[in-house]
Amino acid sequence: MERRVELRASSESGDTMDDPSEDGLFLMLGDIEAGEGSFLIVDRLADASGQTYAQALRNADGSYVVEYRDGSADRHYGTVVGDMRSAHRLLTGWAFDVPGWQASARWDRVR
């Protein structure tokens, strides 16, 4: 029986990783820190609409815009964090349903 992929991480550079670990996401963000693209998207593949994801975009000043969307435009939120490690903590919190992950940042609705 083939194992079902639940998450897929994709970077601007074209790299993808199925069911990435916390370390895998850290390495992909490290590539962004090294200048290989500017964003990383983690899709929850069980959502057939393709609208359940989290993403991180590196700004020129080294900060990150982190967003997550839970299936519809009215459930799309974003925040800005100061560094890659903070972005990683939020992405992995979302990806692995870590209890309380949302409470570690102030989220604004993305319109």
Secondary structure, DSSP 8 states (H G I E B T S, - for coil): ------EEEEETTS-EEES--HHHHHHHHHHHHTTS-SEEEEEETT-TTS-EEEEEEE-TTS-EEEEEEESSGGGEEEEEESSHHHHHHHHHHHHTT-TTGGGGS--EE--
